[in-house]
Amino acid sequence: MAKPISPQEAKVSKRNLIPEFVFEAVNSLISEGLSVDGSVRLMQRDIVKRIMQLSPVTISAGEIYNNKWLDIESSYEEAGWKVLYDKPAYNESYEAYFKFKPK
């Protein structure tokens, strides 16, 4: 018999829906770009490109967005990062990025 999912169960379930190669992509970019102060800024387009490279099957950027595989903030925050995601508003023109800082 099904029962309502708790917030914690939902969080774990959501994290489990993100493939390992997504975290491998982000981890490699973090390692490559880490600054002296331990922070890194990753452009969303670079993350998407790396995910597509590491995927065991051919995927599109649209699939990454539709599957919400970039909803990684809480996973990295649990691992000890403060994560900021910033994307332009309708009247702005910069590229979306993630900023990772050690907590």
Sequence and secondary structure as in RCSB ss.txt:
>XXXX:A:sequence
MAKPISPQEAKVSKRNLIPEFVFEAVNSLISEGLSVDGSVRLMQRDIVKRIMQLSPVTISAGEIYNNKWLDIESS
YEEAGWKVLYDKPAYNESYEAYFKFKPK
>XXXX:A:secstr
      HHHHHHHHHHTS HHHHHHHHHHHHHH  TTS EEEEHHHHHHHHHHH SS   HHHHHHTTTT  HHH
HHHTTEEEEEE   TT     EEEEEE 
